[in-house]
Amino acid sequence: MNLWNRNFFSKKNTSQPDEPIEYQKSPITVDIHSHLLPGIDDGSADISQSIELIKIFEKMGYQKLITTPHVMGDFYRNTPEIIRAKLAELKIALQENQIQVEIEAAAEYYFDEWLIQKIEKEQEILTFGDNYLLFETAFMDMPKQFFAVIFEMQAQGIQPLFAHPERYHYLQNDFQLLTKIYEKGVKLQINLNSLNGYYGKGAKDLAERIIQLGWVSCLGSDCHKIGHLQHLHKSFEQPSFQKIPLDEMINHTITL
Ligand SMILES: [Fe+2]
């Protein structure tokens, strides 16, 4: 089934294919996790895809996007220079297409030796807002040096922001470990699509538990492709979403 033809994303009159599609407005106007820079990770492949995605964000009412390309030693050796150059290219294309959404870039760092070296050598790290460093890990196992590196980040004044903790199998199976991570001051960013079951029951359940406890600091689309945006509206209707104090989210602290 083509999701474009369902409910909020459907046209009022399907007999007129050129009629603009109507999008449900997002209650969140700042997104802090996405893969919209063209051709440097597994998100947008080229500039036309980037424009297509950002136009949808704009229709949903987003005003600012902090996009976060993967930085991963094995696959995506994106440096601050590469990311800044792609951002500049994208900003020109946004102007040419008269898109008003403001876009900035940070990164989503994979917790690997490449990141650890950068922290140890105090090399430039792309953060956003109040020095938040968005990071991810492998899905099955926690990195061995996790707590030592988190401690070092915090000692340097960096605030670690854990991308989609609800999606990791090792956390779905060990709530005590997540509790320890939270108590060490690691901020938790939930993917909006986790709330509608897009990533499965395990992720949905853990996201709901994190929200129930009031541990969520931040929400993200983690948009790589149009499909991710097509499902967002279902999350806004979830009881778990209604429990999130949106005014207290890091998204809300980002200046426009
Ligand atoms: Fe991501």
Residues whose N, C-alpha, C, O or C-beta is under 5 A from the ligand:
A	BS01	LIG	E108 D222
